[in-house]
Amino acid sequence: MRTGIGVAAIVTGSGMALLVVVRMRRHLRGVLPTLLLAACGALVGAGALLVQEAPGVGDWAIAPAVLAVLTPVHARLVAGPAGARG
């Protein structure tokens, strides 16, 4: 049961991050795209922990937080700056 929920969380978080980067990032203003990408990263991190047999408390404290920080950074490096251009 946990494995299915974990895989669903990984797929959902990845799909939402892709949607934010490809479609919504240029149209949303301010800090909202960064917050959405951070939430997607945290969801992927939590899903990865749900797939594992017995993650520890430290894993739950570190993995979602690290991915919440690194996902917006990665999107910025790959897709360029956010915000409307014109």
C-alpha positions in Angstrom: 0.0 0.0 0.0 2.8 2.4 0.9 4.6 1.6 -2.3 1.6 2.6 -4.4 1.1 5.8 -2.6 4.8 6.6 -2.8 4.9 6.0 -6.6 1.7 8.1 -7.0 3.3 10.9 -5.0 6.5 10.8 -7.1 4.5 10.8 -10.3 2.2 13.6 -9.2 5.0 15.8 -7.8 7.0 15.4 -11.0 4.0 16.0 -13.3 3.0 19.1 -11.3 6.6 20.4 -11.4 6.8 19.9 -15.2 3.5 21.7 -15.6 4.7 24.6 -13.5 8.0 24.9 -15.4 6.6 24.4 -18.9 3.2 26.2 -18.8 2.7 28.3 -15.7 6.1 29.7 -14.7 6.1 32.5 -17.3 2.6 33.6 -16.4 2.7 33.6 -12.6 4.3 36.5 -10.8 6.3 36.9 -7.7 7.3 34.1 -5.5 4.4 31.8 -6.4 6.3 29.6 -9.0 9.1 29.1 -6.6 6.7 28.0 -3.8 4.8 25.7 -6.2 8.1 24.1 -7.3 9.2 23.7 -3.7 6.0 21.9 -2.8 6.4 19.6 -5.8 10.0 18.8 -4.7 8.8 18.0 -1.1 6.1 15.8 -2.5 8.6 13.8 -4.6 10.9 13.5 -1.5 8.0 12.2 0.6 7.0 9.8 -2.1 10.6 8.4 -2.3 10.5 7.8 1.4 7.2 6.0 1.2 8.7 3.6 -1.4 11.5 2.6 1.0 11.2 -0.2 3.5 12.0 1.6 6.8 13.1 5.3 6.4 14.3 6.8 9.6 13.2 10.0 11.3 16.3 11.8 9.9 15.3 10.8 6.4 11.9 12.3 6.9 13.4 15.5 8.2 16.1 15.9 5.5 14.8 14.5 2.1 11.7 16.6 1.6 13.4 19.7 2.8 16.4 19.2 0.5 14.2 18.5 -2.5 12.1 21.5 -1.6 15.2 23.7 -1.9 16.8 22.0 -4.9 13.8 21.7 -7.2 13.3 25.5 -7.7 17.1 25.9 -8.1 17.1 23.1 -10.7 14.2 24.6 -12.6 15.9 28.0 -12.6 19.1 26.5 -14.0 17.3 24.4 -16.7 14.5 26.7 -17.8 15.9 30.1 -17.1 14.4 32.9 -15.0 10.7 33.0 -14.1 8.3 35.7 -15.0 6.8 37.1 -18.1 9.0 38.4 -20.9 8.1 40.8 -23.6 
